Amino acid sequence: MDNVGDLIKHLLKNSNMWGAVKRQEIIVKWPEVVGSKIANHTEAVKIDKDVLWVKVRDSVWMHHLSLLKPKLKKNVNNYAGGTLIKDVYFFIGDIVKPEEDKQEEQCGTNNFEGWDFSEQEIEQMIGELPPHEEEIKEKIKKILQNNR
């Protein structure tokens, strides 16, 4: 062991507490995991039985994030360095962010900045929308493509 940090990490891994450390790290570093735009409208509450519980500002954000669930799971697991979660559960609640810019409450094209979506991921998300919503599908597709 080179330093105390490495020793502590080694002890935590050997005592099966490393998972608890990583779960808490995701909660504490939520803005780093998802980016500030999404973090301003959400709050990671807990990870229990491989499910990440995320409080969401309103039903509009809940819908947006439900479309992003596969990407969100991937980002969380990548950040954790392994499979930490298998599902995400969204629920509506009050999000208190005193420093937030009120203009960010509106859904705009910059809300998913830093999230790279492949054409396949975009088509999958669009495919989950009702078939009669072609205009909405096209607008969402443009927004997601503009953030690549």
CORTAPE-V362710 format. One record per residue. N is the residue number from 0. OMEGA is omega as a letter, one per 40 degrees, with the letter a starting at -180 (* if undefined). NEAR is the number of other C-alpha atoms within 12 Angstrom. D_LAST is the distance of its C-alpha to the last C-alpha in Angstrom with 1 decimal. Layout:
((N:OMEGA:NEAR:D_LAST) (N:OMEGA:NEAR:D_LAST))
//
This chain:
((0:a:10:41.4) (1:a:9:40.4) (2:a:9:40.2) (3:i:10:40.7) (4:i:11:37.1) (5:i:12:37.0) (6:i:13:40.3) (7:i:17:39.1) (8:i:20:36.0) (9:a:17:38.3) (10:i:16:40.8) (11:i:17:38.1) (12:a:16:36.8) (13:i:12:40.3) (14:i:13:41.3) (15:i:13:38.5) (16:a:16:37.3) (17:i:21:34.0) (18:i:26:32.2) (19:i:21:33.6) (20:a:22:32.3) (21:i:30:28.8) (22:i:32:28.9) (23:i:21:30.1) (24:i:25:27.5) (25:a:34:24.6) (26:a:29:26.5) (27:a:19:27.2) (28:a:22:23.8) (29:i:33:21.8) (30:i:23:19.9) (31:a:21:18.8) (32:a:29:17.8) (33:a:37:15.7) (34:a:23:15.0) (35:a:25:17.3) (36:i:31:15.8) (37:a:38:16.5) (38:i:33:19.5) (39:a:34:21.1) (40:a:42:21.5) (41:i:38:22.4) (42:i:38:24.9) (43:a:38:25.2) (44:a:28:28.9) (45:i:25:29.9) (46:a:28:29.4) (47:i:21:32.3) (48:i:16:33.0) (49:i:21:29.5) (50:i:23:28.1) (51:i:31:26.0) (52:a:29:27.3) (53:i:37:25.0) (54:a:30:26.5) (55:a:30:24.4) (56:a:28:25.3) (57:a:24:25.8) (58:i:18:25.4) (59:i:19:22.3) (60:i:33:20.4) (61:i:25:22.1) (62:i:21:20.8) (63:a:30:17.1) (64:i:32:17.5) (65:i:25:19.5) (66:a:29:16.6) (67:a:32:14.6) (68:i:30:17.8) (69:i:21:16.9) (70:i:30:13.8) (71:i:34:16.0) (72:a:31:18.9) (73:i:25:16.9) (74:a:30:15.8) (75:a:36:19.4) (76:i:28:21.0) (77:i:18:19.0) (78:a:24:20.0) (79:i:26:23.5) (80:i:17:23.8) (81:a:17:24.9) (82:a:20:25.3) (83:a:30:26.3) (84:i:31:25.4) (85:i:23:25.6) (86:i:25:24.9) (87:i:34:23.8) (88:i:29:26.2) (89:i:32:25.3) (90:a:26:28.1) (91:i:23:28.6) (92:i:20:30.2) (93:i:16:30.6) (94:a:24:28.0) (95:i:16:29.6) (96:a:20:27.5) (97:a:9:29.8) (98:a:12:27.5) (99:i:17:24.8) (100:a:14:24.0) (101:i:13:25.2) (102:a:14:22.7) (103:i:20:20.0) (104:i:22:21.9) (105:i:18:20.5) (106:a:21:17.5) (107:a:21:15.0) (108:a:21:11.4) (109:a:23:11.1) (110:a:29:12.5) (111:i:33:9.5) (112:i:20:8.3) (113:i:22:7.8) (114:i:28:7.3) (115:i:22:5.1) (116:i:28:6.4) (117:i:17:8.2) (118:i:17:9.8) (119:i:15:12.9) (120:i:22:11.8) (121:a:30:10.8) (122:i:21:14.1) (123:i:21:16.0) (124:i:27:15.1) (125:a:30:16.0) (126:a:20:19.1) (127:i:22:20.4) (128:i:22:21.0) (129:a:12:24.4) (130:a:12:24.9) (131:a:12:26.4) (132:a:14:23.4) (133:a:15:21.7) (134:i:14:20.9) (135:i:17:19.3) (136:a:22:17.3) (137:i:20:16.0) (138:i:17:15.1) (139:i:29:13.2) (140:i:28:11.3) (141:a:21:10.4) (142:a:25:9.4) (143:i:33:7.2) (144:a:25:5.6) (145:a:22:5.6) (146:i:21:3.8) (147:*:19:0.0))
//
